[in-house]
């Protein structure tokens, strides 16, 4: 529609659905009650910003980056160019069959807990093998 405003911001503010600890740079999902750390292979809405507090109470507002390039914490070694999905803790790992690709690694990480750049793409689920 002509004259309809769109929000082109790469950020979304929403309440935490439950308490979140050490969630900065982790994948999150968005549901009816707010934001939660993503589970393994979940269709993540985005990534909690690097300045997210270490402890966030349920109902407290958090900011999620939902597009573009940002930082993410990895749960295992990854290589630049790898499609990335969430592990059980909301960390980035190489996407496997039937896992949701949140984005692509812009640099490599040699071990878990490293912080790397990711291009958020929300590319859908990796097809089932075979």
C-alpha positions in Angstrom: 0.0 0.0 0.0 1.3 3.4 -0.8 2.0 5.4 2.3 2.2 2.4 4.6 5.1 2.6 7.0 7.4 -0.3 7.4 9.9 -0.8 10.2 13.3 -1.5 8.7 15.1 -1.7 12.0 17.3 -4.7 12.5 16.2 -4.9 16.2 13.2 -6.1 18.1 12.5 -5.3 21.7 10.4 -8.0 23.6 10.0 -9.3 27.1 11.9 -12.4 28.3 9.4 -15.3 28.5 11.4 -16.7 31.5 14.6 -15.8 33.2 17.6 -15.8 30.9 21.2 -16.2 32.2 24.3 -15.5 30.2 22.2 -15.2 27.0 24.2 -12.4 25.2 25.2 -13.4 21.7 22.8 -16.5 21.8 20.0 -17.4 19.4 16.5 -16.8 20.7 13.0 -17.7 19.6 10.0 -15.4 19.9 6.7 -16.8 21.2 3.4 -15.7 22.7 5.0 -14.9 26.1 8.2 -13.3 24.7 11.8 -14.3 24.0 13.4 -17.6 25.1 16.8 -19.1 24.4 16.6 -21.2 21.2 16.6 -25.0 21.5 18.5 -27.4 19.2 17.6 -26.7 15.6 14.8 -24.2 16.4 13.6 -21.5 14.1 15.4 -18.7 15.9 14.0 -15.1 15.5 17.4 -13.6 16.1 20.3 -13.1 18.5 20.5 -11.3 21.9 22.7 -8.2 21.7 26.2 -8.3 23.1 25.2 -5.7 25.8 22.4 -8.0 27.2 22.7 -8.2 31.0 24.1 -11.5 32.4 20.8 -12.1 34.3 17.5 -11.1 32.8 14.3 -11.6 34.8 11.1 -13.0 33.2 9.1 -10.0 31.8 12.2 -7.8 31.5 12.7 -6.3 28.1 15.5 -7.6 25.9 16.7 -6.5 22.4 17.1 -9.0 19.7 18.9 -8.5 16.4 16.7 -10.0 13.7 18.7 -9.3 10.5 22.0 -8.2 9.1 25.5 -8.9 10.5 26.2 -9.3 14.2 28.0 -11.4 16.8 27.1 -14.9 18.0 28.6 -17.4 20.5 29.5 -20.8 19.0 28.9 -24.1 20.7 31.6 -25.9 18.6 34.2 -25.2 16.0 32.8 -23.8 12.7 34.3 -22.7 9.5 33.7 -19.4 7.7 30.8 -19.9 5.3 29.1 -22.7 7.3 25.3 -22.5 7.7 24.6 -22.0 11.4 21.8 -23.4 13.5 21.1 -23.4 17.3 22.4 -26.1 19.6 20.5 -27.0 22.8 21.9 -23.9 24.6 21.2 -21.3 21.9 24.8 -21.3 20.7 25.7 -21.5 17.0 26.8 -24.8 15.5 27.1 -26.0 11.9 23.5 -26.7 10.6 22.7 -30.4 10.1 19.7 -32.1 8.5 16.3 -30.8 9.7 17.8 -27.9 11.6 16.9 -24.3 10.9 19.6 -22.2 9.3 19.7 -18.9 11.2 22.6 -17.5 9.2 26.1 -18.0 7.9 29.5 -17.8 9.7 31.5 -14.8 8.5 34.6 -16.2 10.1 35.9 -19.4 11.7 36.0 -20.5 15.3 38.3 -23.2 16.6 36.3 -24.1 19.7 33.1 -23.7 21.7 32.4 -20.4 23.5 34.2 -18.2 20.9 32.4 -15.1 19.5 32.2 -14.7 15.7 30.4 -12.6 13.2 27.3 -14.1 11.5 25.2 -12.9 8.7 21.6 -13.5 9.7 19.6 -14.9 6.8 16.9 -17.2 8.3 17.3 -19.6 5.3 14.9 -22.3 6.5 15.4 -25.9 7.5 18.2 -28.0 6.1 16.5 -30.8 4.0 16.4 -34.3 5.5 19.2 -36.4 4.1 18.4 -39.1 1.5 
